[in-house]
Amino acid sequence: MTDAATTTGRRRYAVIGTGHRAGMYVGALLDAHAADGEIVAWVEPNPVRAAVHEARVAAAVGGTRPVYGPDDLEKAIENERVDRVIVTSPDRTHADLVCRALRAGADVVVEKPIAATAEQARLIVDAVQETGKDVTMTFNYRYSPRNAALREVIRSGEIGDVVAVHFDWALDTVHGADYFRRWHREKDVSGGLLVHKSSHHFDLVNWWTGLAPRRVFAAGGRRFYGDDAAHATYEPNETEQALQAQGVDPWALDLDKNPYLSELYGPEAQAVDGYRRDRSVFDPDIELEDTLSLVVEYEKGAVLTYSLVAHAPFEGYRVVVTGTRGRAELEVVERGSVAFGESGTAVIDPSATPEAWENDPRPFGERLVVQRHWERAREWPIAEGIGGHGGGDAFLLRDVFTGAPDDDPLGRAAGYLDGVRASAVGYAGNRSLATGDPVALDDLGLGVSL
Ligand SMILES: NC(=O)c1ccc[n+]([C@@H]2O[C@H](COP(=O)([O-])OP(=O)(O)OC[C@H]3O[C@@H](n4cnc5c(N)ncnc54)[C@H](O)[C@@H]3O)[C@@H](O)[C@H]2O)c1
């Protein structure tokens, strides 16, 4: 069992960064994992956002938990006798917070990506090696039953040794657009989509295949969002015009229509730090790429071709894995098309809230097909999931809070090295975009063998 499981009693947690994502961990510690740990402190520069989570905890368990600013992280860990911190702050802040928490004696649970840049990831590698403390990466996509099923297929040897993976991920014009509204739009804050978003996908490939990435060539850029890309000369189609006639701006996020987002990011929170959650995706200062393609070489000669677009009319992904004895194909539709409810809103992340799409030529669903040489293709069963992110979140939280069993045949629990290995493909991709050349991961100076 991992460290978390061998400790008796409830662990004392500090949550660092109390925005939207923190809510999942807060909910788990109030509900399914209340017996495994308790929140004893918040570390957050914006007291309005911290108060939203504090009110939820106080309503459930009573008492009050102090809010510390990021500069007082060490004080929070010492004063509140924190065993473990959960880092859900913006990506650029991860390395500083993770390293300081480790050196102050706490173990760490950190959201992806491990860090925004290779230099920041190196700081974490050094801090882990120096302190010997534990870092858990929360790669929730590994826990989604459909992704686990593909891992089973490859592990079973059914398709032989993997030689090629083709991976195509489409983010739609609501979820994809959301990365262009706030801090993600600045590349040095999020690492760009190749780090912020695709590190999930690169982790899946590393985990599915058990192969380490070696060299990356990337191409792409910002082709749609911003003030000077496709939208600058874009004619809305009839459907968009009809939405506009009903007073719906399909590109905008209206905080007033979402009470939870409004509490976290509305005028009161904005007055503290100026953080705007709902900026225009067609602003002039957006650095983030929205259309990306990569070729990645892995050990043993395997190759990945990868594509990410953040402005597709539907949301989902396709993975084709070719092995020496056959082929596996996973096809997932998370949202067949974007539709707006009566209030004029669409759910931002469809993977967290599966929707039914009846009579749609692209219905919500998932299918894994396996075919061996000389045989007909057959469908591989996918287990039923529970809750958000394709059923992944509940299983992830179990491993995070109760400790992953050593005998998980799928090896889903992830540590700092998995985090570095996944983000390294994105760091190399960013360098390749900048230079136009392929980039070897060994040249990133990560201080650890991948
Ligand atoms: N695994 C997933 O599917 C998934 C989904 C969403 C977000 N995330 C990750 O979770 C993290 C948070 O995302 P979010 O959408 O909640 O962001 P957010 O902007 O909503 O929340 C971040 C919070 O951190 C606070 N903060 C800023 N600087 C800080 C610092 N130095 N120290 C402490 N707190 C600081 C902000 O004030 C804000 O309250 C990101 O790393 C993101 O990549 C992961």
The ligand as an ORCA input file, in Angstrom:
! r2SCAN-3c Opt
* xyz 0 1
  N      -7.638     17.002    -13.720
  C      -8.556     17.776    -14.237
  O      -9.402     17.299    -14.971
  C      -8.552     19.253    -13.912
  C      -9.699     20.017    -14.174
  C      -9.655     21.381    -13.846
  C      -8.513     21.950    -13.310
  N      -7.417     21.174    -13.078
  C      -6.200     21.779    -12.505
  O      -6.508     22.335    -11.236
  C      -5.772     23.535    -11.016
  C      -6.737     24.663    -10.661
  O      -7.622     24.899    -11.741
  P      -8.947     25.786    -11.492
  O      -9.716     25.720    -12.751
  O      -9.606     25.444    -10.223
  O      -8.287     27.241    -11.381
  P      -8.910     28.527    -10.650
  O      -8.275     29.704    -11.248
  O     -10.371     28.430    -10.672
  O      -8.458     28.343     -9.135
  C      -7.125     28.522     -8.734
  C      -7.107     29.175     -7.358
  O      -5.736     29.314     -6.953
  C      -5.573     30.601     -6.376
  N      -4.154     30.995     -6.454
  C      -3.519     31.787     -7.369
  N      -2.209     31.871     -7.065
  C      -2.004     31.124     -5.944
  C      -0.870     30.828     -5.147
  N       0.359     31.306     -5.430
  N      -1.038     30.033     -4.070
  C      -2.257     29.528     -3.746
  N      -3.372     29.780     -4.472
  C      -3.242     30.569     -5.567
  C      -6.504     31.489     -7.171
  O      -6.815     32.678     -6.474
  C      -7.719     30.572     -7.347
  O      -8.592     30.678     -6.267
  C      -4.954     23.778    -12.293
  O      -3.641     23.298    -12.118
  C      -5.662     22.926    -13.342
  O      -4.781     22.433    -14.329
  C      -7.432     19.847    -13.352
*
